[in-house]
Amino acid sequence: MLFARRTITIRGNFCRECIHKRFWEFAGKNVLLGPWGMISLVVTPLYLIQNTWTYGRALYKLRGAVE
């Protein structure tokens, strides 16, 4: 994976707890394993911002949901 970038997408109907679990799992991997190349050094923070935005939108959609 030194010369390629891998993108993983998770789709489905998740509960709030599952969203939290997946976000922190992937955010941790992104921070630890992401910035190892010249391009990745720039792209990793952008992915982190995008993932945080998507995480916030998902939690906003679930604000009135019953657990």
C-alpha distance (Angstrom), angle and dihedral (degrees) to the residues before:
residue distance angle dihedral
M1 . . .
L2 3.79 . .
F3 3.81 92.8 .
A4 3.81 102.2 29.4
R5 3.75 135.6 61.9
R6 3.79 120.9 -138.8
T7 3.79 122.6 -152.2
I8 3.79 121.9 -167.1
T9 3.80 123.2 -164.5
I10 3.77 124.2 -166.5
R11 3.80 118.1 -162.3
G12 3.76 129.5 -179.1
N13 3.75 146.2 85.6
F14 3.79 105.2 -63.6
C15 3.77 131.1 -177.9
R16 3.79 119.4 -127.4
E17 3.81 92.4 -99.1
C18 3.81 92.0 51.8
I19 3.80 90.9 49.4
H20 3.81 90.7 52.3
K21 3.80 91.9 47.6
R22 3.81 94.9 49.2
F23 3.80 94.4 43.2
W24 3.80 94.7 52.8
E25 3.82 92.0 42.2
F26 3.78 93.1 54.1
A27 3.82 95.6 36.7
G28 3.80 89.5 55.0
K29 3.78 92.3 49.8
N30 3.79 90.4 46.0
V31 3.81 93.1 52.8
L32 3.82 95.8 43.3
L33 3.78 101.7 37.6
G34 3.79 103.3 23.1
P35 3.81 110.4 76.3
W36 3.82 100.7 56.9
G37 3.80 98.8 114.1
M38 3.77 137.0 49.4
I39 3.80 94.5 -106.7
S40 3.79 92.6 38.5
L41 3.77 90.1 53.2
V42 3.81 87.0 66.3
V43 3.81 99.7 32.4
T44 3.82 98.3 47.6
P45 3.82 95.5 67.9
L46 3.81 89.0 47.4
Y47 3.80 90.6 53.0
L48 3.80 89.7 47.9
I49 3.81 91.1 52.4
Q50 3.80 91.6 46.7
N51 3.82 92.2 48.4
T52 3.80 91.6 48.0
W53 3.82 90.3 50.6
T54 3.82 90.9 50.4
Y55 3.81 90.5 46.4
G56 3.80 90.6 52.6
R57 3.80 92.0 48.3
A58 3.80 91.4 50.3
L59 3.80 91.8 50.7
Y60 3.81 90.1 47.2
K61 3.80 90.6 54.3
L62 3.81 89.8 51.3
R63 3.82 95.6 46.9
G64 3.82 93.9 110.7
A65 3.79 98.2 33.0
V66 3.78 121.3 120.6
E67 3.81 114.9 -123.8
